């Protein structure tokens, strides 16, 4: 009887190992209870389009945002834009969306804005809208962020 239990335990262990190897992070996150909320952490490459509805022909703004912390209800991090420099953000979070408010740093400290993201495809793509107010008035448009490959 002991031999049968050992054999069954070995088969179970091997099967679990094969499943864990085949499905990697997805299975580990399932068993750990990780949600799309915790997968929000890390670096995201973003494209910010200016204008409503149809793309207005302006040059898109490209930057990186980094979520330092993402809990069930709060997010915190920073963005980095090659032209405007770093900017901190914080906001609210849910399983299907995140909303952040951000402000400029240094000479851009008077720049303030908000972005609302809808999480797509297991939180590897964020799509949404943004608005900001600066010296030139109100700007806004759509935004799309993709999780960097090394962060998935």
C-alpha positions as CSV (number, residue, x, y, z in Angstrom):
1,X,0.0,0.0,0.0
2,X,2.9,2.4,0.8
3,X,4.3,1.8,-2.6
4,X,1.0,2.7,-4.2
5,X,0.9,6.0,-2.2
6,X,4.5,6.9,-3.1
7,X,3.8,6.1,-6.7
8,X,0.7,8.3,-6.8
9,X,2.5,11.1,-4.9
10,X,5.3,10.9,-7.4
11,X,2.9,11.0,-10.4
12,X,1.0,14.0,-8.8
13,X,4.3,15.9,-8.2
14,X,5.5,15.3,-11.7
15,X,2.2,16.4,-13.2
16,X,2.2,19.5,-11.0
17,X,5.7,20.3,-12.1
18,X,4.8,19.9,-15.8
19,X,1.8,22.2,-15.4
20,X,3.9,24.7,-13.5
21,X,6.6,24.7,-16.2
22,X,4.1,24.9,-19.1
23,X,2.0,27.7,-17.7
24,X,4.7,29.4,-15.6
25,X,3.7,32.7,-14.1
26,X,-0.1,32.3,-14.8
27,X,-0.4,29.2,-12.6
28,X,1.9,30.6,-9.9
29,X,-0.2,33.8,-9.8
30,X,-3.4,31.8,-9.7
31,X,-2.3,29.8,-6.7
32,X,-0.9,32.9,-4.9
33,X,-4.1,34.7,-5.5
34,X,-2.4,37.4,-7.6
35,X,-4.9,39.6,-9.5
36,X,-4.6,42.1,-12.4
37,X,-4.1,44.6,-9.6
38,X,-0.7,43.3,-8.5
39,X,0.4,42.7,-12.1
40,X,0.1,46.5,-12.6
41,X,3.4,47.0,-10.9
42,X,6.4,47.6,-13.1
43,X,7.3,49.6,-16.2
44,X,4.9,50.6,-19.0
45,X,5.7,52.2,-22.4
46,X,3.0,54.8,-23.1
47,X,1.8,56.7,-26.2
48,X,-0.2,59.8,-25.3
49,X,-2.2,61.2,-28.3
50,X,-3.4,64.8,-28.2
51,X,-7.0,65.6,-29.4
52,X,-10.5,64.3,-29.1
53,X,-11.9,61.4,-31.1
54,X,-10.0,61.4,-34.4
55,X,-6.2,61.8,-34.0
56,X,-5.5,65.5,-34.7
57,X,-2.1,65.1,-36.3
58,X,-0.1,66.3,-33.3
59,X,3.1,64.5,-32.5
60,X,2.4,61.8,-30.0
61,X,4.1,62.0,-26.6
62,X,6.0,58.9,-25.6
63,X,7.2,58.2,-22.1
64,X,7.5,55.4,-19.5
65,X,5.4,55.1,-16.4
66,X,6.4,53.0,-13.5
67,X,4.0,51.7,-10.9
68,X,6.0,51.3,-7.6
69,X,3.0,50.2,-5.6
70,X,-0.4,48.8,-6.6
71,X,-2.7,47.5,-4.0
72,X,-6.4,46.6,-4.3
73,X,-7.4,50.3,-4.1
74,X,-4.3,52.5,-4.4
75,X,-1.4,53.1,-6.9
76,X,1.7,55.1,-6.7
77,X,4.7,55.7,-9.0
78,X,6.4,58.0,-11.4
79,X,6.6,58.8,-15.1
80,X,9.6,59.7,-17.1
81,X,9.4,61.8,-20.2
82,X,12.5,62.6,-22.2
83,X,11.4,66.2,-22.8
84,X,9.7,67.1,-19.6
85,X,11.5,64.9,-17.1
86,X,10.2,62.9,-14.2
87,X,6.8,63.3,-12.7
88,X,5.2,61.6,-9.7
89,X,1.7,60.2,-9.7
90,X,-0.8,58.5,-7.3
91,X,-4.3,57.3,-7.6
92,X,-7.0,54.7,-7.3
93,X,-7.1,51.1,-8.5
94,X,-9.5,48.3,-9.2
95,X,-9.4,45.0,-11.0
96,X,-10.5,46.6,-14.3
97,X,-9.3,50.2,-14.1
98,X,-6.8,52.6,-12.6
99,X,-7.1,56.4,-12.3
100,X,-4.0,58.5,-11.6
101,X,-3.4,62.2,-10.9
102,X,0.0,63.6,-11.7
103,X,2.0,66.8,-11.4
104,X,5.1,68.1,-13.0
105,X,8.4,68.5,-11.3
106,X,11.0,71.3,-11.3
107,X,10.1,74.0,-13.9
108,X,7.0,72.0,-14.9
109,X,5.5,71.9,-11.4
110,X,2.5,73.9,-12.4
111,X,1.5,71.1,-14.9
112,X,-1.2,69.0,-13.4
113,X,-3.3,66.2,-14.9
114,X,-5.3,63.0,-14.6
115,X,-5.5,59.8,-16.6
116,X,-8.0,57.0,-16.5
117,X,-6.9,53.6,-17.7
118,X,-9.0,50.5,-18.5
119,X,-7.0,47.3,-18.1
120,X,-6.9,45.1,-21.2
121,X,-5.7,41.5,-21.7
122,X,-4.8,40.5,-18.2
123,X,-3.4,43.9,-17.3
124,X,-0.7,43.8,-20.0
125,X,-2.3,46.7,-21.9
126,X,-3.8,49.9,-20.5
127,X,-6.1,52.1,-22.7
128,X,-7.8,55.3,-21.6
129,X,-8.1,59.0,-21.7
130,X,-6.1,61.9,-20.1
131,X,-6.6,65.6,-19.3
132,X,-4.1,68.2,-18.0
133,X,-3.9,71.9,-17.4
134,X,-0.8,73.9,-17.8
135,X,0.2,77.4,-18.9
136,X,-1.3,76.8,-22.4
137,X,-4.6,75.8,-21.0
138,X,-6.5,72.4,-21.2
139,X,-5.0,69.5,-23.2
140,X,-6.2,66.0,-23.4
141,X,-6.6,62.9,-25.6
142,X,-6.2,59.2,-25.5
143,X,-3.5,57.1,-24.0
144,X,-2.2,53.5,-24.6
145,X,0.4,51.8,-22.4
146,X,1.9,48.4,-22.9
147,X,3.7,46.5,-20.1
148,X,7.3,46.1,-21.0
149,X,8.2,42.6,-22.0
150,X,10.7,42.0,-19.2
151,X,8.0,43.0,-16.6
152,X,5.3,40.5,-17.7
